[in-house]
């Protein structure tokens, strides 16, 4: 007996994430350090620390043009 193969679909699952940055800021207090960093002081040099993912999942099939097939979507988006 010949086994029939099932069709193959491309499925997208974007993961929500934040990129974390850190900087060493010279200041008189923690509050001042935060103020300088927030205001974009040119003395602040940011370094990428890593990516933090959080669970707001969405999975959706893509059509032949790479567009999402909304009727197939599951999860938050």
Backbone bond lengths (Angstrom), bond angles and torsions (degrees), N, CA, C in turn:
res aa  C-N    CA-C-N  psi(-1)  N-CA   C-N-CA  omega(-1)  CA-C   N-CA-C  phi
1 X - - - 1.429 - - 1.530 108.76 -
2 X 1.322 117.31 137.30 1.465 122.65 179.93 1.523 108.69 -91.11
3 X 1.309 114.81 126.89 1.459 119.21 178.39 1.527 109.32 -82.61
4 X 1.314 116.01 129.50 1.453 120.58 177.20 1.528 108.48 -84.88
5 X 1.322 115.50 133.68 1.460 116.90 179.22 1.520 109.93 -87.48
6 X 1.304 114.92 146.17 1.458 121.16 179.44 1.526 109.11 -81.56
7 X 1.325 116.64 155.62 1.460 119.30 177.40 1.524 110.72 -65.72
8 X 1.312 116.24 157.05 1.461 122.60 178.94 1.520 108.36 -111.83
9 X 1.322 116.71 132.34 1.452 122.46 -179.56 1.515 110.07 -116.38
10 X 1.315 116.87 144.83 1.461 121.57 172.59 1.520 107.19 -88.41
11 X 1.327 116.76 129.29 1.458 122.67 -176.47 1.524 108.58 -122.73
12 X 1.329 117.05 133.64 1.459 123.77 -179.58 1.516 109.88 -104.55
13 X 1.328 117.01 136.12 1.451 121.66 174.43 1.524 108.75 -136.12
14 X 1.338 118.28 85.83 1.455 119.65 176.72 1.525 109.61 -70.71
15 X 1.302 117.03 139.05 1.457 122.01 -179.76 1.520 108.24 -110.78
16 X 1.319 115.57 128.13 1.454 119.59 177.23 1.517 109.47 -71.25
17 X 1.324 115.90 136.85 1.456 119.84 -177.73 1.517 110.26 -155.57
18 X 1.295 114.64 156.41 1.456 122.14 171.74 1.520 107.90 -117.53
19 X 1.312 116.92 142.21 1.456 121.02 173.04 1.524 106.56 -94.00
20 X 1.322 116.41 124.48 1.461 121.55 -178.90 1.519 110.40 -94.17
21 X 1.326 115.79 135.25 1.459 122.60 176.41 1.523 108.57 -123.28
22 X 1.325 116.80 149.78 1.461 121.93 175.54 1.522 109.21 -130.67
23 X 1.324 115.19 155.38 1.461 121.25 177.26 1.516 108.42 -148.69
24 X 1.312 116.52 147.21 1.459 121.16 171.80 1.514 106.42 -96.76
25 X 1.338 116.16 121.27 1.450 121.65 -174.22 1.522 109.31 -119.88
26 X 1.316 116.68 123.86 1.469 121.59 176.93 1.525 108.14 -81.71
27 X 1.352 116.11 122.16 1.462 121.60 -177.99 1.518 109.34 -159.59
28 X 1.328 116.07 166.32 1.467 121.21 179.06 1.527 112.55 -76.88
29 X 1.322 117.58 -22.37 1.463 121.12 -179.30 1.530 109.50 -150.71
30 X 1.324 114.64 165.62 1.467 119.83 176.77 1.526 109.99 -62.88
31 X 1.334 116.08 -39.23 1.459 119.99 179.43 1.530 111.45 -61.54
32 X 1.341 116.58 -42.43 1.460 120.17 178.56 1.528 110.94 -65.84
33 X 1.326 116.49 -39.21 1.470 120.43 178.49 1.520 110.45 -60.19
34 X 1.330 116.25 -44.02 1.461 120.46 178.79 1.527 109.64 -64.46
35 X 1.316 117.03 -42.43 1.471 120.75 179.55 1.536 110.61 -59.72
36 X 1.324 117.25 -48.17 1.464 121.07 -179.60 1.524 111.16 -60.80
37 X 1.335 115.70 -44.01 1.465 119.87 -179.31 1.526 110.49 -65.62
38 X 1.321 116.81 -44.15 1.462 120.96 -177.29 1.520 111.61 -65.53
39 X 1.299 116.91 -37.34 1.465 121.28 -178.16 1.522 112.93 -79.98
40 X 1.333 117.53 -3.44 1.465 120.47 176.39 1.515 113.88 79.36
41 X 1.326 116.89 33.18 1.468 120.34 178.45 1.526 109.70 -53.97
42 X 1.330 117.59 132.00 1.473 120.55 -176.54 1.531 114.43 -63.71
43 X 1.334 117.57 -16.33 1.467 119.56 178.87 1.528 112.62 -78.36
44 X 1.334 117.11 -10.82 1.468 121.59 -177.65 1.521 109.15 -87.69
45 X 1.324 115.14 121.66 1.468 121.43 177.71 1.524 108.54 -111.89
46 X 1.305 115.44 117.90 1.464 121.50 -177.44 1.526 110.55 -89.89
47 X 1.338 116.08 140.32 1.461 123.32 174.72 1.525 108.12 -122.91
48 X 1.333 116.47 135.57 1.460 120.02 178.82 1.520 109.73 -69.74
49 X 1.327 116.47 127.69 1.460 121.50 -179.74 1.516 112.09 -98.31
50 X 1.305 117.57 -30.17 1.461 119.92 -179.93 1.507 111.36 155.21
51 X 1.320 115.29 -175.31 1.455 122.07 -178.15 1.519 108.94 -114.67
52 X 1.319 115.91 134.17 1.453 122.34 175.74 1.519 107.57 -110.94
53 X 1.314 116.79 120.20 1.459 120.78 178.57 1.521 108.98 -95.92
54 X 1.328 115.97 149.60 1.452 119.59 172.80 1.517 108.51 -132.66
55 X 1.310 115.06 158.59 1.460 120.75 -167.24 1.524 113.07 -89.84
56 X 1.310 116.60 81.39 1.453 123.04 168.23 1.519 104.13 -125.06
57 X 1.299 115.85 82.45 1.455 121.91 -171.79 1.504 114.04 -88.21
58 X 1.313 114.15 144.34 1.461 121.58 173.59 1.518 106.70 -144.86
59 X 1.318 116.47 132.76 1.457 121.52 177.75 1.525 106.83 -127.51
60 X 1.346 116.02 132.69 1.461 120.54 -176.54 1.527 109.29 -147.73
61 X 1.331 116.13 143.39 1.471 121.12 177.00 1.528 109.03 -79.21
62 X 1.333 115.82 150.02 1.461 122.20 177.44 1.523 109.49 -109.09
63 X 1.339 115.93 143.91 1.461 119.15 176.72 1.530 109.75 -82.63
64 X 1.314 116.89 -176.71 1.472 121.38 -176.74 1.531 113.35 -63.05
65 X 1.344 116.54 -19.57 1.461 120.70 178.44 1.526 112.21 -94.68
66 X 1.334 116.80 4.13 1.462 120.77 -179.69 1.519 113.62 81.94
67 X 1.315 116.74 10.73 1.462 121.46 179.10 1.527 109.64 -89.56
68 X 1.330 116.04 147.79 1.455 120.44 179.56 1.526 111.21 -70.61
69 X 1.328 115.70 138.20 1.461 122.01 174.62 1.523 105.44 -96.50
70 X 1.344 116.28 95.01 1.463 122.45 -171.42 1.522 113.55 -54.49
71 X 1.326 117.61 -34.83 1.466 120.54 -178.74 1.521 112.68 -63.68
72 X 1.330 117.00 -16.37 1.465 120.24 -178.68 1.524 112.87 -97.02
73 X 1.329 118.02 -7.08 1.468 122.21 -173.56 1.523 112.29 -65.60
74 X 1.333 114.78 139.48 1.471 122.00 174.74 1.507 108.08 -132.92
75 X 1.296 116.70 142.15 1.455 121.42 177.14 1.517 111.99 96.68
76 X 1.329 114.25 -177.09 1.460 120.95 -178.95 1.505 110.24 -82.20
77 X 1.296 116.51 150.32 1.445 117.80 -178.82 1.453 116.87 -150.26
